[in-house]
Amino acid sequence: MTEYHGSHGTSRSRAAEIARHGFTLSKDQVRRSKAVYLWKKCRNWTVLAKGWYRQQASRGRLYARDADSRGVVLYALATVPTVNYIDLCDQEAIDAIDEIADIANIDKSDREQIAAVYERYLQETERRLGNPIDIYETEVAPPDPVFCQEYSIKLLGAPRCYCVRKPAVLRVYDSEETE
């Protein structure tokens, strides 16, 4: 078994739900595939989670109906067999994803089509390996600098995150308020 530590920015209401029932997969439009997104543990994992929360809160949709929309950072641990993890920053994975997108002739700016390509790649990989992919690592854009001034994409590149497809493997072990 391998442990993967990550941070997750959310509202206090949602953090309370996570504490009661665990993480659930998002129903919202996603970047890669339906998963719980955690910033990979690094020097900036807290500022990235806070920035992501602030960015989403500023848009007025995601937390607007929450009873307590103030922010919190959750620190979580995913524990899975090593064979149930894959790194999508690996060049072979990147090339395979690009090939699937080209064959499907998708609009590479359409989030739903992009997510479908990632899901197809993950399903094909699961079939090829003969085991589920519960967690994968990838790079995503950081929150906008307005919400996360401490992280410089020009200096550090795109941050890494864990995308946890099986929320049951996650356990929150700490939290901190965003303000």
Backbone as CSV, one residue per row, in Angstrom:
resi,resn,N_x,N_y,N_z,CA_x,CA_y,CA_z,C_x,C_y,C_z
1,MET,0.851,-1.187,0.000,0.000,0.000,0.000,0.894,1.247,0.000
2,THR,0.440,2.241,-0.726,1.168,3.498,-0.796,0.251,4.616,-0.320
3,GLU,0.842,5.593,0.378,0.085,6.727,0.904,0.339,7.964,0.056
4,TYR,-0.734,8.687,-0.235,-0.669,9.918,-1.007,-1.350,11.008,-0.179
5,HIS,-0.599,12.072,0.135,-1.122,13.168,0.952,-1.476,14.346,0.055
6,GLY,-2.628,14.967,0.326,-3.034,16.119,-0.456,-3.904,17.071,0.337
7,SER,-4.050,18.275,-0.193,-4.901,19.295,0.429,-6.092,19.588,-0.473
8,HIS,-7.175,19.995,0.150,-8.424,20.229,-0.576,-9.108,21.453,0.023
9,GLY,-9.336,22.477,-0.781,-10.036,23.675,-0.318,-11.525,23.545,-0.538
10,THR,-12.313,23.900,0.475,-13.764,23.788,0.378,-14.410,24.710,1.403
11,SER,-15.728,24.684,1.486,-16.440,25.481,2.494,-16.545,24.692,3.795
12,ARG,-16.827,25.386,4.866,-16.982,24.712,6.162,-18.187,23.770,6.153
13,SER,-19.256,24.160,5.479,-20.419,23.272,5.389,-20.051,21.972,4.692
14,ARG,-19.340,22.073,3.604,-18.960,20.865,2.860,-17.939,20.039,3.639
15,ALA,-17.066,20.709,4.374,-16.108,19.989,5.212,-16.846,19.174,6.274
16,ALA,-17.908,19.749,6.838,-18.706,19.022,7.835,-19.370,17.798,7.202
17,GLU,-19.866,17.940,5.972,-20.458,16.797,5.255,-19.410,15.719,4.981
18,ILE,-18.222,16.155,4.592,-17.136,15.205,4.337,-16.785,14.469,5.631
19,ALA,-16.765,15.197,6.752,-16.466,14.558,8.040,-17.522,13.506,8.391
20,ARG,-18.784,13.784,8.049,-19.866,12.851,8.366,-19.945,11.667,7.402
21,HIS,-19.791,11.959,6.111,-20.080,10.939,5.091,-18.902,10.594,4.185
22,GLY,-17.790,11.282,4.332,-16.651,11.069,3.449,-16.774,11.893,2.178
23,PHE,-15.737,11.883,1.390,-15.731,12.601,0.118,-16.686,11.922,-0.862
24,THR,-17.240,12.716,-1.767,-18.037,12.187,-2.869,-17.504,12.772,-4.167
25,LEU,-17.734,12.080,-5.257,-17.299,12.586,-6.552,-18.155,13.783,-6.943
26,SER,-17.529,14.766,-7.532,-18.210,15.980,-7.948,-19.234,15.700,-9.039
27,LYS,-20.345,16.402,-8.964,-21.351,16.338,-10.031,-21.090,17.441,-11.056
28,ASP,-20.201,18.362,-10.701,-19.897,19.501,-11.549,-18.966,19.106,-12.686
29,GLN,-18.852,20.020,-13.636,-17.917,19.826,-14.732,-16.507,19.731,-14.143
30,VAL,-15.702,18.852,-14.667,-14.393,18.586,-14.095,-13.291,18.855,-15.109
31,ARG,-12.065,18.894,-14.621,-10.926,19.145,-15.495,-10.487,17.898,-16.250
32,ARG,-10.338,16.791,-15.540,-9.807,15.575,-16.164,-10.843,14.455,-16.191
33,SER,-11.331,14.074,-15.033,-12.362,13.041,-14.938,-13.047,13.240,-13.588
34,LYS,-14.136,12.549,-13.387,-14.818,12.664,-12.095,-13.909,12.071,-11.032
35,ALA,-13.537,12.914,-10.079,-12.599,12.515,-9.031,-12.631,13.569,-7.932
36,VAL,-12.060,13.232,-6.798,-11.791,14.215,-5.748,-10.389,14.731,-6.038
37,TYR,-10.264,16.040,-6.178,-8.992,16.650,-6.535,-8.288,17.146,-5.278
38,LEU,-7.041,16.713,-5.117,-6.213,17.125,-3.983,-4.900,17.690,-4.521
39,TRP,-4.473,18.821,-3.972,-3.152,19.333,-4.322,-2.125,18.416,-3.672
40,LYS,-1.170,17.941,-4.438,-0.135,17.052,-3.923,0.671,17.762,-2.840
41,LYS,0.993,17.028,-1.786,1.755,17.602,-0.676,3.071,18.164,-1.197
42,CYS,3.262,19.449,-0.929,4.472,20.153,-1.339,4.538,21.429,-0.499
43,ARG,5.516,22.221,-0.739,5.685,23.468,0.016,4.458,24.375,-0.103
44,ASN,3.766,24.327,-1.235,2.658,25.250,-1.507,1.274,24.611,-1.441
45,TRP,1.145,23.423,-0.900,-0.153,22.744,-0.955,-1.241,23.497,-0.217
46,THR,-0.914,24.210,0.848,-1.930,24.970,1.586,-2.358,26.206,0.803
47,VAL,-1.397,26.950,0.247,-1.771,28.160,-0.497,-2.553,27.808,-1.755
48,LEU,-2.255,26.671,-2.371,-3.018,26.255,-3.550,-4.460,25.922,-3.176
49,ALA,-4.653,25.206,-2.066,-6.013,24.867,-1.631,-6.789,26.124,-1.235
50,LYS,-6.144,27.032,-0.526,-6.807,28.291,-0.156,-7.146,29.110,-1.394
51,GLY,-6.212,29.188,-2.333,-6.445,29.940,-3.560,-7.573,29.362,-4.384
52,TRP,-7.607,28.031,-4.473,-8.685,27.380,-5.224,-10.024,27.684,-4.571
53,TYR,-10.102,27.583,-3.249,-11.346,27.900,-2.545,-11.754,29.351,-2.840
54,ARG,-10.828,30.290,-2.686,-11.143,31.716,-2.916,-11.631,31.952,-4.342
55,GLN,-10.971,31.325,-5.305,-11.359,31.494,-6.711,-12.776,30.990,-6.936
56,GLN,-13.080,29.796,-6.439,-14.416,29.236,-6.615,-15.466,30.060,-5.872
57,ALA,-15.144,30.504,-4.669,-16.086,31.310,-3.884,-16.377,32.638,-4.583
58,SER,-15.375,33.213,-5.235,-15.564,34.505,-5.900,-16.515,34.416,-7.088
59,ARG,-16.641,33.233,-7.656,-17.529,33.046,-8.808,-18.995,32.997,-8.392
60,GLY,-19.241,32.804,-7.095,-20.592,32.904,-6.556,-21.512,31.731,-6.790
61,ARG,-21.038,30.658,-7.391,-21.928,29.526,-7.670,-21.716,28.375,-6.699
62,LEU,-20.478,27.977,-6.545,-20.176,26.717,-5.877,-20.586,26.685,-4.407
63,TYR,-20.306,27.729,-3.659,-20.579,27.712,-2.221,-21.730,28.627,-1.821
64,ALA,-22.392,29.240,-2.771,-23.413,30.251,-2.482,-24.557,29.738,-1.618
65,ARG,-24.937,28.488,-1.772,-26.072,27.947,-1.015,-25.650,27.237,0.278
66,ASP,-24.362,27.173,0.538,-23.884,26.496,1.741,-24.248,27.308,2.982
67,ALA,-24.657,26.634,4.047,-25.016,27.312,5.296,-23.825,28.086,5.855
68,ASP,-22.630,27.526,5.736,-21.408,28.206,6.176,-20.416,28.132,5.026
69,SER,-20.353,29.216,4.270,-19.536,29.221,3.054,-18.093,29.669,3.305
70,ARG,-17.745,29.927,4.556,-16.346,30.286,4.852,-15.441,29.108,4.521
71,GLY,-14.201,29.422,4.185,-13.297,28.403,3.676,-12.549,27.610,4.717
72,VAL,-12.158,26.418,4.309,-11.337,25.534,5.127,-10.471,24.691,4.184
73,VAL,-9.282,24.378,4.643,-8.409,23.462,3.915,-8.421,22.141,4.657
74,LEU,-8.713,21.081,3.919,-8.677,19.735,4.482,-7.382,19.066,4.036
75,TYR,-6.753,18.363,4.956,-5.564,17.585,4.632,-5.974,16.127,4.672
76,ALA,-5.780,15.451,3.560,-6.303,14.097,3.419,-5.208,13.129,2.996
77,LEU,-5.463,11.883,3.300,-4.568,10.792,2.960,-5.349,9.773,2.140
78,ALA,-4.791,9.413,0.997,-5.346,8.320,0.189,-4.365,7.161,0.305
79,THR,-4.883,5.997,0.639,-4.052,4.799,0.755,-4.565,3.760,-0.228
80,VAL,-3.724,3.405,-1.196,-4.118,2.435,-2.222,-2.938,1.524,-2.553
81,PRO,-3.222,0.346,-3.085,-2.120,-0.484,-3.587,-1.374,0.278,-4.693
82,THR,-0.092,0.160,-4.720,0.730,0.892,-5.692,0.258,0.651,-7.125
83,VAL,-0.232,-0.541,-7.420,-0.685,-0.852,-8.781,-1.970,-0.110,-9.148
84,ASN,-2.628,0.525,-8.175,-3.866,1.262,-8.446,-3.612,2.762,-8.613
85,TYR,-2.354,3.126,-8.825,-1.919,4.513,-9.038,-1.264,4.611,-10.406
86,ILE,-1.467,5.761,-11.064,-0.782,6.018,-12.330,-0.420,7.500,-12.393
87,ASP,0.703,7.803,-13.023,1.169,9.181,-13.188,0.870,9.614,-14.619
88,LEU,-0.082,10.515,-14.776,-0.453,10.976,-16.119,0.481,12.059,-16.645
89,CYS,1.517,12.391,-15.886,2.544,13.309,-16.385,3.643,12.541,-17.106
90,ASP,3.572,11.229,-17.078,4.491,10.377,-17.815,4.282,10.623,-19.312
91,GLN,5.357,10.735,-20.062,5.243,11.092,-21.483,4.443,10.073,-22.283
92,GLU,4.559,8.790,-21.957,3.763,7.779,-22.659,2.267,8.018,-22.451
93,ALA,1.891,8.372,-21.232,0.482,8.654,-20.943,0.016,9.892,-21.701
94,ILE,0.840,10.926,-21.698,0.489,12.166,-22.408,0.273,11.883,-23.891
95,ASP,1.194,11.127,-24.488,1.076,10.808,-25.918,-0.171,9.971,-26.203
96,ALA,-0.473,9.007,-25.331,-1.661,8.160,-25.532,-2.936,8.986,-25.419
97,ILE,-2.986,9.893,-24.463,-4.161,10.766,-24.285,-4.327,11.657,-25.513
98,ASP,-3.226,12.195,-26.002,-3.270,13.048,-27.195,-3.751,12.255,-28.409
99,GLU,-3.308,11.023,-28.537,-3.736,10.178,-29.660,-5.237,9.878,-29.581
100,ILE,-5.721,9.561,-28.390,-7.162,9.312,-28.225,-7.955,10.554,-28.626
101,ALA,-7.478,11.721,-28.202,-8.164,12.980,-28.547,-8.167,13.211,-30.055
102,ASP,-7.043,12.934,-30.714,-6.968,13.124,-32.163,-7.892,12.161,-32.901
103,ILE,-7.899,10.905,-32.497,-8.760,9.912,-33.147,-10.236,10.276,-32.966
104,ALA,-10.575,10.746,-31.766,-11.961,11.136,-31.490,-12.306,12.497,-32.096
105,ASN,-11.273,13.209,-32.571,-11.463,14.523,-33.192,-12.255,15.470,-32.280
106,ILE,-11.808,15.559,-31.022,-12.530,16.396,-30.065,-12.150,17.861,-30.198
107,ASP,-12.990,18.702,-29.655,-12.687,20.114,-29.486,-11.824,20.196,-28.232
108,LYS,-10.546,20.473,-28.386,-9.604,20.434,-27.269,-9.761,21.599,-26.293
109,SER,-10.772,22.414,-26.496,-11.087,23.456,-25.509,-12.371,23.127,-24.745
110,ASP,-13.022,22.021,-25.082,-14.283,21.626,-24.452,-14.010,20.715,-23.258
111,ARG,-14.320,21.203,-22.060,-14.010,20.462,-20.822,-14.660,19.080,-20.769
112,GLU,-15.891,18.972,-21.220,-16.575,17.670,-21.184,-15.913,16.674,-22.122
113,GLN,-15.531,17.125,-23.294,-14.861,16.231,-24.242,-13.483,15.830,-23.725
114,ILE,-12.787,16.776,-23.112,-11.477,16.470,-22.526,-11.631,15.428,-21.418
115,ALA,-12.606,15.631,-20.544,-12.842,14.675,-19.454,-13.169,13.291,-20.014
116,ALA,-13.919,13.239,-21.109,-14.264,11.952,-21.726,-13.013,11.249,-22.263
117,VAL,-12.082,12.009,-22.812,-10.830,11.425,-23.307,-10.033,10.840,-22.143
118,TYR,-9.932,11.584,-21.057,-9.207,11.067,-19.884,-9.880,9.809,-19.347
119,GLU,-11.192,9.829,-19.273,-11.913,8.661,-18.763,-11.670,7.448,-19.670
120,ARG,-11.676,7.669,-20.970,-11.407,6.561,-21.898,-9.995,6.018,-21.708
121,TYR,-9.026,6.929,-21.563,-7.644,6.487,-21.338,-7.549,5.669,-20.045
122,LEU,-8.183,6.143,-18.985,-8.129,5.434,-17.704,-8.793,4.059,-17.809
123,GLN,-9.926,3.990,-18.482,-10.601,2.694,-18.657,-9.747,1.732,-19.478
124,GLU,-9.133,2.216,-20.548,-8.264,1.368,-21.361,-7.055,0.895,-20.549
125,THR,-6.519,1.768,-19.720,-5.378,1.410,-18.876,-5.784,0.362,-17.846
126,GLU,-6.962,0.515,-17.266,-7.458,-0.481,-16.312,-7.598,-1.850,-16.982
127,ARG,-8.140,-1.874,-18.194,-8.282,-3.138,-18.924,-6.918,-3.766,-19.216
128,ARG,-5.993,-2.919,-19.665,-4.654,-3.403,-20.014,-3.914,-3.940,-18.788
129,LEU,-4.022,-3.251,-17.661,-3.308,-3.662,-16.445,-4.046,-4.729,-15.649
130,GLY,-5.355,-4.805,-15.851,-6.145,-5.782,-15.111,-6.433,-5.390,-13.676
131,ASN,-6.350,-4.102,-13.373,-6.687,-3.617,-12.040,-7.215,-2.183,-12.132
132,PRO,-7.971,-1.749,-11.129,-8.529,-0.402,-11.180,-7.469,0.679,-10.941
133,ILE,-7.700,1.833,-11.510,-6.897,3.016,-11.219,-7.728,3.842,-10.230
134,ASP,-7.361,3.782,-8.953,-8.091,4.496,-7.907,-7.631,5.935,-7.769
135,ILE,-6.376,6.187,-8.130,-5.807,7.528,-7.990,-4.812,7.760,-9.112
136,TYR,-4.839,8.963,-9.662,-3.818,9.308,-10.637,-3.291,10.696,-10.334
137,GLU,-2.081,10.924,-10.788,-1.415,12.204,-10.577,-1.339,12.929,-11.903
138,THR,-1.559,14.236,-11.863,-1.484,15.035,-13.077,-1.123,16.463,-12.704
139,GLU,-0.895,17.278,-13.706,-0.662,18.707,-13.495,-1.937,19.448,-13.854
140,VAL,-2.244,20.468,-13.077,-3.374,21.336,-13.383,-2.946,22.788,-13.203
141,ALA,-3.689,23.678,-13.805,-3.392,25.097,-13.650,-3.635,25.507,-12.197
142,PRO,-2.780,26.344,-11.654,-3.025,26.826,-10.300,-4.174,27.823,-10.299
143,PRO,-4.667,28.167,-9.124,-5.676,29.227,-9.071,-5.110,30.510,-9.679
144,ASP,-5.994,31.352,-10.168,-5.598,32.636,-10.731,-4.746,33.400,-9.712
145,PRO,-3.709,34.113,-10.171,-2.845,34.853,-9.242,-3.587,35.844,-8.328
146,VAL,-4.731,36.315,-8.747,-5.517,37.208,-7.895,-5.883,36.501,-6.586
147,PHE,-6.073,35.178,-6.652,-6.499,34.408,-5.486,-5.360,33.619,-4.848
148,CYS,-4.234,33.571,-5.526,-3.122,32.750,-5.037,-1.803,33.406,-5.451
149,GLN,-1.539,34.580,-4.900,-0.347,35.340,-5.274,0.954,34.635,-4.899
150,GLU,0.881,33.753,-3.913,2.083,33.104,-3.411,2.652,32.062,-4.374
151,TYR,1.827,31.597,-5.325,2.284,30.555,-6.245,2.562,31.170,-7.618
152,SER,3.777,31.014,-8.093,4.157,31.545,-9.403,4.288,30.416,-10.413
153,ILE,3.341,30.348,-11.348,3.424,29.323,-12.385,4.624,29.564,-13.291
154,LYS,5.004,30.832,-13.463,6.168,31.129,-14.301,7.442,30.578,-13.679
155,LEU,7.519,30.607,-12.363,8.696,30.101,-11.664,8.636,28.593,-11.447
156,LEU,7.478,28.088,-11.033,7.366,26.711,-10.563,6.708,25.738,-11.544
157,GLY,6.063,26.261,-12.574,5.330,25.398,-13.497,3.984,25.013,-12.912
158,ALA,3.252,24.189,-13.633,1.925,23.760,-13.178,2.073,22.853,-11.958
159,PRO,1.264,23.099,-10.928,1.341,22.240,-9.742,0.732,20.868,-10.015
160,ARG,1.121,19.924,-9.205,0.611,18.564,-9.337,-0.546,18.332,-8.386
161,CYS,-1.468,17.503,-8.831,-2.569,17.123,-7.959,-2.824,15.634,-8.100
162,TYR,-3.484,15.108,-7.080,-3.969,13.744,-7.111,-5.446,13.791,-7.424
163,CYS,-5.861,12.957,-8.328,-7.274,12.816,-8.661,-7.695,11.442,-8.152
164,VAL,-8.527,11.455,-7.130,-8.916,10.220,-6.461,-10.276,9.796,-6.999
165,ARG,-10.292,8.706,-7.745,-11.512,8.205,-8.383,-12.341,7.332,-7.455
166,LYS,-11.759,6.888,-6.371,-12.442,6.032,-5.406,-12.390,6.728,-4.036
167,PRO,-13.373,7.574,-3.747,-13.338,8.379,-2.520,-13.217,7.575,-1.231
168,ALA,-13.613,6.309,-1.245,-13.541,5.489,-0.031,-12.100,5.314,0.466
169,VAL,-11.101,5.551,-0.376,-9.705,5.392,0.046,-9.168,6.629,0.761
170,LEU,-9.987,7.677,0.868,-9.559,8.944,1.468,-9.945,9.052,2.933
171,ARG,-9.045,9.661,3.702,-9.304,9.954,5.106,-8.753,11.341,5.409
172,VAL,-9.597,12.223,5.948,-9.140,13.547,6.376,-8.463,13.395,7.727
173,TYR,-7.269,13.967,7.862,-6.552,13.861,9.129,-6.265,15.209,9.777
174,ASP,-6.548,16.319,9.079,-6.342,17.632,9.679,-7.088,18.664,8.825
175,SER,-7.231,19.848,9.386,-7.876,20.946,8.653,-7.391,22.275,9.206
176,GLU,-7.596,23.315,8.418,-7.279,24.665,8.875,-8.181,25.652,8.149
177,GLU,-8.600,26.699,8.855,-9.465,27.709,8.257,-8.657,28.544,7.267
178,THR,-9.354,29.063,6.254,-8.649,29.836,5.235,-8.408,31.280,5.653
179,GLU,-9.188,31.775,6.612,-9.000,33.166,7.047,-8.773,33.239,8.519
